[in-house]
Amino acid sequence: MSQPDPQHLPQRLRQRLQGRKPMVRAEWRARPAAVLIPLYLDGGEWHALFTRRTDSVESHRGQVSFPGGMMEPADPDPETAALREAEEEIGLHPKDVEIVGRLDSLMTVTQFHIVPVVGVMPWPYPLRLNPAEVARVFGVPLSWLADPANRETHLRDPLVPGPKVPVHYFLPYDGEIIWGATARITLNLLELLEN
């Protein structure tokens, strides 16, 4: 870096900072990922479609999640990545999904930067599960998810010294527990629907 004229440093910084949107810089580089929140109408009620990962996948074994995964260099945007992963995992063809938009992105303790993409799919749909990645698919009515009686928050110790960290859980639904990042994404969706 060349040494600017000391008299011009504030002006130079002001010019560079004006119109620049500040960003958050993490201690480490998170892996970019995208998930699809598939919504469908069944029996006059909206549902969210979840998956349970197999016990043989590399990360988040046996956990409830949305279809999705790491972005690849060929993916031009999170929407493309989420649709690609949904097709690979559950056989949901991208042309059959109407993208509605993105929720807030989030960082996970497992060093993923997840962009949740909301889409509407037709129902019923001939899903084809990838047995190497997905053990099960199930839908949960948004009305059940929105009921505060079906949710709880636990505090856990942080990975580094600091205050306890809230971890969100939904009570078991059809034998499955939605928690962690998937619960946080679901709560973000519900917050938008409440307003």
Beta strands, then each sheet from edge to edge (+ up, - down):
strand 1: 31-42
strand 2: 45-53
strand 3: 64-65
strand 4: 68-70
strand 5: 98-102
strand 6: 106-107
strand 7: 112-120
strand 8: 134-141
strand 9: 151-156
strand 10: 165-170
sheet 1: 3+ 2- 1+ 4-
sheet 2: 3+ 2- 1+ 7+ 5-
sheet 3: 3+ 2- 1+ 7+ 6-
sheet 4: 3+ 2- 8+
sheet 5: 9+ 10-
end
